[in-house]
Amino acid sequence: MIREGKLDELREIMECVHRVRKESWKRYEKEYYPGKALNSDLTNFNEDRVREIINSDLRFLFVAEENKIVGVVHGMIYGESGYGMIHWLGVDFKYQNRGIGTQLLERVFEYCKKRKIHKISLYTFPVLRKAINLYLKTGFVPEAYLKKQWWGVDFILMSKWL
Ligand SMILES: CC(C)(COP(=O)(O)OP(=O)(O)OC[C@H]1O[C@@H](n2cnc3c(N)ncnc32)[C@H](O)[C@@H]1OP(=O)(O)O)[C@@H](O)C(=O)NCCC(=O)NCCS
């Protein structure tokens, strides 16, 4: 089931994000994204951060629930400008390849349409093949290649026009 994240599950949401990010780093990113960058991202994504996201009218956070939280997508919209960003998407490795990532993105598109968003973007890494495939399948296109962006690492900006 895909639904909005709730204030009484801040810890569970944070833990799911940390779990998937750490596992993804171990499997795909460790030669690419510095460990100190990962640690900084994890420190910033704490319970207070999750609370801020859930409480903000300009931010969204959806979870996938299979008895427990197994996937999260979150991001923000820029006021009334019609532009939005997905900040992160992830699904527990045991629950991948069942359509959950796709469903989380579809939920974001539905939210965006309601909020009259005409374009949504995200940053990803070239090493995240599964994620890039999923974004291409759901209508994102690579819009820019950002050479040595944050932490001296190359990022890909992908966007979808709704
Ligand atoms: C990228 C990610 C979110 C995808 O999540 P997911 O739940 O596995 O995504 P889906 O199941 O919707 O789609 C993945 C694949 O499963 C296939 N699939 C979808 N539903 C399926 C089903 N019911 N049965 C079998 N396969 C299915 C899809 O066609 C897709 O196949 P492909 O890899 O050949 O394109 C997940 O791999 C992840 O969390 N990765 C680590 C973190 C990460 O990279 N995040 C992105 C940061 S930018």
The ligand as an ORCA input file, in Angstrom:
! r2SCAN-3c Opt
* xyz 0 1
  C      15.522      2.136     -7.860
  C      14.550      1.434     -6.933
  C      13.814      2.447     -6.091
  C      13.532      0.653     -7.766
  O      12.579      0.079     -6.886
  P      11.768     -1.224     -7.260
  O      10.677     -1.362     -6.271
  O      12.676     -2.376     -7.431
  O      11.158     -0.789     -8.684
  P      10.102     -1.604     -9.582
  O       9.876     -2.960     -8.998
  O       8.934     -0.726     -9.794
  O      10.883     -1.694    -10.943
  C      12.142     -2.338    -10.992
  C      12.100     -3.491    -11.965
  O      11.174     -4.462    -11.556
  C      10.292     -4.784    -12.634
  N       8.979     -5.095    -12.062
  C       8.011     -4.233    -11.731
  N       6.948     -4.893    -11.231
  C       7.274     -6.173    -11.226
  C       6.607     -7.339    -10.812
  N       5.386     -7.308    -10.295
  N       7.265     -8.516    -10.929
  C       8.522     -8.573    -11.437
  N       9.196     -7.495    -11.857
  C       8.586     -6.326    -11.762
  C      10.267     -3.521    -13.435
  O       9.865     -3.747    -14.778
  C      11.674     -3.085    -13.343
  O      12.426     -3.869    -14.240
  P      13.747     -3.356    -14.941
  O      14.781     -3.300    -13.841
  O      14.031     -4.376    -15.954
  O      13.429     -2.000    -15.482
  C      15.305      0.403     -6.045
  O      16.078     -0.415     -6.882
  C      16.190      1.035     -4.990
  O      15.727      1.386     -3.922
  N      17.504      1.144     -5.258
  C      18.470      1.626     -4.270
  C      18.297      3.092     -3.975
  C      18.356      3.938     -5.218
  O      19.128      3.700     -6.145
  N      17.558      5.007     -5.219
  C      17.527      5.988     -6.282
  C      18.349      7.159     -5.855
  S      18.400      8.404     -7.127
*
